[in-house]
Every structure is written in structure tokens, then in C-alpha cells.
Amino acid sequence: MEGVTREVIFQDLLGILDRLSEDWEYAGEITPDTLVLAELELESIDLVVLGEHVEEHYGTPLPFVEFLTELAQREKSDIRIADIVEFIHTHLNGSKAE
């Protein structure tokens, strides 16, 4: 699924989050800089569910487990929506180039 832009991925991710938001209590606007843990108050299990929905949406497996493991090992304990978009973009397009 090459050629998917970051903007398309961001919009897709917003749609997925909107469908999943019934279980979450965040009512603010989600931007690329929104913090997933601190602002959306998602837990690790929520990130796993989000990953499953992203894989289903794009019809391809993505290494979310490795991504989440890397996050757990970073000094920064939170992730921005833009980080998830970049992760998806990289794995759908095979590189970090737009």
C-alpha cells in the first residue's frame, strides 16, 4: 500500500480513534501533537486495540508490538499522534520519505 501520505494516515487514524472513542473519555480536538497517554488517557491495552484496528483498516500487519516495546524503553514515556502516523507511514511506504 505504497503512496499513502501522512495526512491521509492522520485522517484515517482520527476515524479509527473516533470509532473507538466510545470507551474513552477524551472530548477535545485531536491534533498531531496530542499525547496519547497523558491527554487521551489511553492505556497499553488500548494501544494494542488501536494497533489491531489500524492493521485491519490497511489490511496489512504492522510491527506494533515492537513499536510499543520501543516506546516502553524510551526515556519519554508518552507518544504523540504524529509518532503513530510516522510509524504507520514508514511501514506502509517502506521508508520515511513522503
DSSP file (Angstrom, degrees, kcal/mol; ACC not computed):
  #  RESIDUE AA STRUCTURE BP1 BP2  ACC     N-H-->O    O-->H-N    N-H-->O    O-->H-N    TCO  KAPPA ALPHA  PHI   PSI    X-CA   Y-CA   Z-CA
    1    1 A M    >         0   0    0      0, 0.0     3,-0.7     0, 0.0     2,-0.0   0.000 360.0 360.0 360.0  56.4    0.0    0.0    0.0
    2    2 A E  T 3   +     0   0    0      1,-0.2    91,-0.1    91,-0.1     3,-0.1  -0.324 360.0  43.1 -73.5 156.6    2.7    2.5   -1.1
    3    3 A G  T 3   +     0   0    0      1,-0.3     2,-0.6    86,-0.1    -1,-0.2   0.528  67.6 144.0  89.2   7.2    2.0    6.1   -1.6
    4    4 A V    <   -     0   0    0     -3,-0.7    -1,-0.3    85,-0.1    89,-0.1  -0.706  43.2-138.7 -81.3 122.3   -0.2    6.7    1.4
    5    5 A T     >  -     0   0    0     -2,-0.6     4,-2.3    -3,-0.1     5,-0.2  -0.318  17.6-114.3 -79.9 162.4    0.6   10.2    2.7
    6    6 A R  H  > S+     0   0    0      1,-0.2     4,-2.9     2,-0.2     5,-0.2   0.872 117.0  55.2 -61.3 -37.8    0.9   11.3    6.3
    7    7 A E  H  > S+     0   0    0      2,-0.2     4,-2.4     1,-0.2    -1,-0.2   0.912 108.4  47.2 -64.4 -42.4   -2.2   13.4    6.0
    8    8 A V  H  > S+     0   0    0      2,-0.2     4,-2.7     1,-0.2    -2,-0.2   0.926 113.4  48.8 -63.6 -43.8   -4.3   10.5    4.8
    9    9 A I  H  X S+     0   0    0     -4,-2.3     4,-2.9     2,-0.2    -2,-0.2   0.913 109.9  52.0 -62.0 -42.9   -2.9    8.3    7.6
   10   10 A F  H  X S+     0   0    0     -4,-2.9     4,-2.4     2,-0.2    -2,-0.2   0.934 112.0  45.6 -58.8 -47.0   -3.7   11.1   10.1
   11   11 A Q  H  X S+     0   0    0     -4,-2.4     4,-2.0     2,-0.2    -2,-0.2   0.898 113.1  50.2 -64.4 -40.7   -7.3   11.3    8.9
   12   12 A D  H  X S+     0   0    0     -4,-2.7     4,-2.3     2,-0.2    -2,-0.2   0.924 110.6  50.1 -61.1 -44.0   -7.6    7.5    8.9
   13   13 A L  H  X S+     0   0    0     -4,-2.9     4,-2.9     1,-0.2    -2,-0.2   0.888 107.7  53.3 -63.6 -40.1   -6.3    7.4   12.4
   14   14 A L  H  X S+     0   0    0     -4,-2.4     4,-2.4     1,-0.2    -1,-0.2   0.911 109.2  49.9 -59.9 -41.8   -8.8   10.1   13.5
   15   15 A G  H  X S+     0   0    0     -4,-2.0     4,-2.0     2,-0.2    -2,-0.2   0.907 111.8  47.1 -63.6 -42.1  -11.6    8.0   12.1
   16   16 A I  H  X S+     0   0    0     -4,-2.3     4,-1.9     2,-0.2    -2,-0.2   0.934 112.9  48.8 -64.9 -46.2  -10.4    4.9   13.9
   17   17 A L  H  X S+     0   0    0     -4,-2.9     4,-1.2     1,-0.2    -2,-0.2   0.882 109.0  54.3 -60.8 -38.3  -10.0    6.8   17.2
   18   18 A D  H  < S+     0   0    0     -4,-2.4     3,-0.3     1,-0.2     4,-0.2   0.915 108.8  47.8 -62.7 -42.9  -13.5    8.3   16.7
   19   19 A R  H  < S+     0   0    0     -4,-2.0     3,-0.5     1,-0.2    -1,-0.2   0.854 117.6  42.3 -66.3 -33.6  -14.9    4.8   16.4
   20   20 A L  H >< S+     0   0    0     -4,-1.9     3,-1.6     1,-0.2    -1,-0.2   0.597  90.4  90.2 -86.2 -11.4  -13.0    3.6   19.4
   21   21 A S  G ><  +     0   0    0     -4,-1.2     3,-1.3    -3,-0.3    -1,-0.2   0.594  61.6  84.8 -68.7 -10.5  -13.7    6.7   21.5
   22   22 A E  G 3  S+     0   0    0     -3,-0.5    -1,-0.3     1,-0.3    -2,-0.1   0.850  95.8  44.9 -56.9 -32.0  -16.9    5.3   23.0
   23   23 A D  G <  S+     0   0    0     -3,-1.6     2,-0.3     2,-0.0    -1,-0.3   0.534 108.3  70.3 -89.1  -7.1  -14.7    3.7   25.6
   24   24 A W    <   -     0   0    0     -3,-1.3    17,-0.1    -4,-0.2    18,-0.1  -0.762  69.7-142.8-113.9 157.5  -12.6    6.7   26.2
   25   25 A E        +     0   0    0     15,-0.3     2,-0.5    -2,-0.3    16,-0.1   0.066  57.2 122.1-108.3  24.5  -13.4   10.0   27.9
   26   26 A Y        +     0   0    0     14,-0.2    -2,-0.1    -5,-0.2    14,-0.1  -0.776  24.9 167.6 -91.3 125.4  -11.5   12.5   25.7
   27   27 A A        +     0   0    0     -2,-0.5    -1,-0.1     2,-0.1     3,-0.1   0.410  43.1 101.1-115.7  -0.7  -13.7   15.1   24.2
   28   28 A G  S    S-     0   0    0      1,-0.1     2,-0.3    11,-0.1    -2,-0.0  -0.167  84.0 -80.2 -80.2 175.9  -11.0   17.6   22.9
   29   29 A E        -     0   0    0      1,-0.0     2,-0.6    -2,-0.0    -1,-0.1  -0.580  41.7-136.0 -74.8 136.1   -9.7   18.1   19.4
   30   30 A I        +     0   0    0     -2,-0.3   -16,-0.0    -3,-0.1    -1,-0.0  -0.856  30.8 171.8 -97.4 124.0   -7.0   15.5   18.4
   31   31 A T    >   -     0   0    0     -2,-0.6     3,-1.7   -17,-0.0    50,-0.4  -0.704  51.5 -93.9-120.0 172.5   -4.0   17.0   16.6
   32   32 A P  T 3  S+     0   0    0      0, 0.0    50,-2.8     0, 0.0    51,-0.3   0.798 126.6  52.1 -58.2 -26.3   -0.7   15.6   15.6
   33   33 A D  T 3  S+     0   0    0     48,-0.2     2,-0.1    47,-0.2    -3,-0.0   0.442  78.7 123.9 -91.5   0.4    0.7   16.8   18.9
   34   34 A T    <   -     0   0    0     -3,-1.7    47,-1.7     1,-0.1     2,-0.5  -0.409  63.9-126.5 -61.9 131.9   -1.9   15.2   21.1
   35   35 A L  B  >> -A   80   0A   0     45,-0.2     5,-2.0     1,-0.1     4,-1.2  -0.709  12.2-151.8 -85.2 126.8   -0.3   13.0   23.7
   36   36 A V  T  45S+     0   0    0     43,-3.2     6,-2.1    -2,-0.5    -1,-0.1   0.893  90.0  30.2 -68.3 -42.8   -1.8    9.5   23.6
   37   37 A L  T  45S+     0   0    0     42,-0.4     4,-0.4     4,-0.2    -1,-0.1   0.935 126.9  37.3 -84.7 -48.9   -1.2    8.6   27.2
   38   38 A A  T  45S+     0   0    0     41,-0.1    -2,-0.1     2,-0.1    -1,-0.1   0.906 130.9  24.7 -73.2 -42.7   -1.4   11.9   29.1
   39   39 A E  T  <5S+     0   0    0     -4,-1.2    -3,-0.2     1,-0.1   -11,-0.1   0.911 131.7  34.9 -92.9 -47.7   -4.2   13.6   27.1
   40   40 A L  S   <S-     0   0    0     -5,-2.0   -15,-0.3   -14,-0.1   -14,-0.2   0.679  95.8-141.1 -79.0 -16.0   -6.2   10.7   25.6
   41   41 A E        +     0   0    0     -4,-0.4    -4,-0.2    -6,-0.3     2,-0.2   0.839  39.2 165.0  57.9  37.1   -5.5    8.7   28.7
   42   42 A L        -     0   0    0     -6,-2.1     2,-0.2   -18,-0.1    -1,-0.2  -0.549  25.4-145.1 -79.8 150.3   -5.1    5.5   26.7
   43   43 A E    >>  -     0   0    0     -2,-0.2     4,-1.8     1,-0.0     3,-0.5  -0.609  33.4 -93.9-107.0 172.1   -3.5    2.5   28.4
   44   44 A S  H 3> S+     0   0    0      1,-0.3     4,-1.8     2,-0.2     5,-0.1   0.862 126.2  53.8 -58.1 -37.2   -1.2    0.0   26.9
   45   45 A I  H 3> S+     0   0    0      1,-0.2     4,-2.2     2,-0.2    -1,-0.3   0.869 105.8  54.2 -65.5 -34.7   -4.2   -2.4   26.1
   46   46 A D  H <> S+     0   0    0     -3,-0.5     4,-2.8     1,-0.2    -1,-0.2   0.882 106.3  52.2 -64.4 -37.6   -5.9    0.5   24.3
   47   47 A L  H  X S+     0   0    0     -4,-1.8     4,-2.6     2,-0.2    -2,-0.2   0.870 108.0  51.4 -66.4 -36.3   -2.8    0.9   22.2
   48   48 A V  H  X S+     0   0    0     -4,-1.8     4,-2.2     2,-0.2    -2,-0.2   0.931 111.7  46.8 -64.1 -45.3   -2.9   -2.8   21.3
   49   49 A V  H  X S+     0   0    0     -4,-2.2     4,-2.2     2,-0.2    -2,-0.2   0.918 111.6  51.3 -62.6 -43.7   -6.5   -2.5   20.3
   50   50 A L  H  X S+     0   0    0     -4,-2.8     4,-2.4     1,-0.2    -2,-0.2   0.928 108.9  51.6 -58.2 -45.5   -5.7    0.7   18.3
   51   51 A G  H  X S+     0   0    0     -4,-2.6     4,-2.5     1,-0.2    -1,-0.2   0.893 108.1  51.5 -58.5 -41.6   -2.9   -1.2   16.5
   52   52 A E  H  X S+     0   0    0     -4,-2.2     4,-2.3     1,-0.2    -1,-0.2   0.905 110.7  48.0 -62.7 -41.8   -5.3   -4.1   15.6
   53   53 A H  H  X S+     0   0    0     -4,-2.2     4,-2.5     2,-0.2    -2,-0.2   0.873 110.5  51.4 -68.7 -36.6   -7.8   -1.6   14.1
   54   54 A V  H  X S+     0   0    0     -4,-2.4     4,-2.3     2,-0.2     5,-0.2   0.930 110.9  48.3 -64.5 -44.7   -5.1    0.1   12.1
   55   55 A E  H  X>S+     0   0    0     -4,-2.5     4,-1.4     1,-0.2     5,-1.3   0.909 112.8  48.4 -61.3 -42.2   -3.9   -3.2   10.7
   56   56 A E  H  <5S+     0   0    0     -4,-2.3    -1,-0.2     2,-0.2    -2,-0.2   0.915 110.0  52.4 -63.1 -43.4   -7.5   -4.1    9.9
   57   57 A H  H  <5S+     0   0    0     -4,-2.5    -2,-0.2     1,-0.2    -1,-0.2   0.914 118.7  34.6 -59.6 -45.3   -8.0   -0.8    8.2
   58   58 A Y  H  <5S-     0   0    0     -4,-2.3    -1,-0.2     2,-0.2    -2,-0.2   0.547 102.7-129.7 -90.8  -7.4   -5.0   -1.1    6.0
   59   59 A G  T  <5S+     0   0    0     -4,-1.4    -3,-0.2    -5,-0.2    -4,-0.1   0.814  74.0  96.7  66.7  30.5   -5.2   -4.8    5.5
   60   60 A T  S   <S-     0   0    0     -5,-1.3    -2,-0.2    -6,-0.2    -1,-0.2  -0.996  76.5-109.7-149.8 142.9   -1.6   -5.4    6.4
   61   61 A P        -     0   0    0      0, 0.0    -9,-0.1     0, 0.0     0, 0.0  -0.496  31.7-166.8 -72.5 143.2    0.3   -6.4    9.6
   62   62 A L        -     0   0    0     -2,-0.2     2,-2.5   -11,-0.1     3,-0.3  -0.960  32.4-111.1-127.3 146.8    2.4   -3.8   11.2
   63   63 A P     >  +     0   0    0      0, 0.0     4,-2.1     0, 0.0     5,-0.1  -0.316  57.4 148.9 -78.3  61.9    5.0   -4.4   13.9
   64   64 A F  H  >  +     0   0    0     -2,-2.5     4,-3.1     1,-0.2     5,-0.2   0.850  67.0  59.0 -63.8 -34.7    3.0   -2.6   16.7
   65   65 A V  H  > S+     0   0    0     -3,-0.3     4,-2.4     1,-0.2    -1,-0.2   0.937 108.8  44.2 -61.0 -45.6    4.5   -4.9   19.4
   66   66 A E  H  > S+     0   0    0      2,-0.2     4,-2.5     1,-0.2    -1,-0.2   0.901 113.3  52.3 -63.8 -40.3    8.0   -3.8   18.5
   67   67 A F  H  X S+     0   0    0     -4,-2.1     4,-2.0     2,-0.2    -2,-0.2   0.929 112.3  44.3 -60.5 -47.1    6.8   -0.2   18.3
   68   68 A L  H  X S+     0   0    0     -4,-3.1     4,-2.1     2,-0.2    -1,-0.2   0.863 111.8  53.3 -68.1 -36.2    5.2   -0.4   21.8
   69   69 A T  H  X S+     0   0    0     -4,-2.4     4,-1.2    -5,-0.2    -2,-0.2   0.915 108.6  49.9 -63.3 -43.0    8.3   -2.2   23.2
   70   70 A E  H  X S+     0   0    0     -4,-2.5     4,-0.9     1,-0.2     3,-0.4   0.899 109.3  52.2 -61.3 -41.2   10.5    0.6   21.9
   71   71 A L  H >< S+     0   0    0     -4,-2.0     3,-0.8     1,-0.2    -1,-0.2   0.901 105.8  53.8 -61.7 -41.2    8.2    3.2   23.5
   72   72 A A  H 3< S+     0   0    0     -4,-2.1    -1,-0.2     1,-0.2    -2,-0.2   0.792 109.4  49.4 -64.2 -27.4    8.4    1.5   26.8
   73   73 A Q  H 3< S+     0   0    0     -4,-1.2    -1,-0.2    -3,-0.4    -2,-0.2   0.602  91.6  97.1 -89.4 -12.8   12.2    1.6   26.6
   74   74 A R  S << S-     0   0    0     -4,-0.9    -3,-0.0    -3,-0.8     0, 0.0  -0.393  78.6-127.1 -75.4 154.5   12.4    5.3   25.8
   75   75 A E  S    S+     0   0    0     -2,-0.1     2,-0.4     2,-0.0    -1,-0.1   0.868  97.5  75.2 -67.3 -36.0   13.1    7.9   28.4
   76   76 A K  S    S-     0   0    0      1,-0.1    -2,-0.2     2,-0.1     0, 0.0  -0.654  71.1-160.8 -76.0 128.8   10.0    9.8   27.2
   77   77 A S        +     0   0    0     -2,-0.4     2,-0.3    -4,-0.1    -1,-0.1   0.351  63.0  64.3 -97.3   7.8    7.0    7.9   28.5
   78   78 A D        -     0   0    0    -41,-0.1     2,-0.4   -42,-0.1    -2,-0.1  -0.821  63.3-146.8-127.8 168.6    4.4    9.3   26.1
   79   79 A I        -     0   0    0     -2,-0.3   -43,-3.2     4,-0.0   -42,-0.4  -0.988  11.8-135.3-136.2 141.8    3.7    9.3   22.4
   80   80 A R  B >>  -A   35   0A   0     -2,-0.4     4,-1.3   -45,-0.2     3,-0.8  -0.604  27.2-116.3 -91.4 157.2    2.2   11.9   20.1
   81   81 A I  H 3> S+     0   0    0    -47,-1.7     4,-2.4   -50,-0.4     3,-0.2   0.883 118.2  61.3 -55.9 -38.3   -0.4   11.1   17.4
   82   82 A A  H 3> S+     0   0    0    -50,-2.8     4,-2.5     1,-0.2    -1,-0.2   0.824  98.3  56.6 -60.3 -31.9    2.3   12.2   14.9
   83   83 A D  H <> S+     0   0    0     -3,-0.8     4,-2.2   -51,-0.3    -1,-0.2   0.899 108.5  46.1 -65.9 -40.1    4.6    9.4   16.2
   84   84 A I  H  X S+     0   0    0     -4,-1.3     4,-2.7    -3,-0.2     5,-0.2   0.916 112.0  51.5 -67.7 -42.6    1.9    6.8   15.4
   85   85 A V  H  X S+     0   0    0     -4,-2.4     4,-2.9     1,-0.2    -2,-0.2   0.925 111.0  48.0 -58.6 -45.5    1.3    8.5   12.0
   86   86 A E  H  X S+     0   0    0     -4,-2.5     4,-2.8     2,-0.2    -1,-0.2   0.904 110.6  51.6 -63.5 -41.7    5.0    8.3   11.2
   87   87 A F  H  X S+     0   0    0     -4,-2.2     4,-2.0     2,-0.2    -2,-0.2   0.942 113.9  43.3 -58.8 -49.5    5.2    4.7   12.3
   88   88 A I  H  X S+     0   0    0     -4,-2.7     4,-2.5     2,-0.2     5,-0.3   0.934 114.1  51.1 -63.3 -46.0    2.3    3.7   10.0
   89   89 A H  H  X S+     0   0    0     -4,-2.9     4,-2.4    -5,-0.2     6,-0.4   0.926 109.7  50.2 -57.8 -47.2    3.7    5.8    7.1
   90   90 A T  H  X S+     0   0    0     -4,-2.8     4,-1.4     1,-0.2     5,-0.2   0.907 115.2  42.3 -58.9 -44.4    7.1    4.3    7.4
   91   91 A H  H  < S+     0   0    0     -4,-2.0    -1,-0.2     2,-0.2    -2,-0.2   0.784 116.1  47.0 -80.6 -26.4    5.8    0.7    7.4
   92   92 A L  H  < S+     0   0    0     -4,-2.5    -1,-0.2    -5,-0.2    -2,-0.2   0.845 123.4  33.7 -77.8 -33.5    3.2    1.2    4.6
   93   93 A N  H  < S-     0   0    0     -4,-2.4    -2,-0.2    -5,-0.3    -3,-0.2   0.525 102.0-124.9-103.1  -7.6    5.6    3.1    2.4
   94   94 A G  S  < S+     0   0    0     -4,-1.4     2,-0.3    -5,-0.2    -3,-0.2   0.443  82.5  39.0  81.8  -2.2    8.8    1.2    3.2
   95   95 A S  S    S-     0   0    0     -6,-0.4    -2,-0.2    -5,-0.2    -1,-0.1  -0.958  87.0-103.2-162.3 175.7   10.8    4.4    4.1
   96   96 A K  S    S+     0   0    0     -2,-0.3     2,-0.2    -3,-0.1    -6,-0.1   0.439  83.5 110.4 -88.3   0.4   10.5    7.7    5.8
   97   97 A A              0   0    0      1,-0.1    -2,-0.2    -7,-0.1    -4,-0.0  -0.515 360.0 360.0 -76.8 143.8   10.3    9.6    2.5
   98   98 A E              0   0    0     -2,-0.2    -1,-0.1   -93,-0.0   -92,-0.0   0.454 360.0 360.0 -73.9 360.0    6.9   11.2    1.6
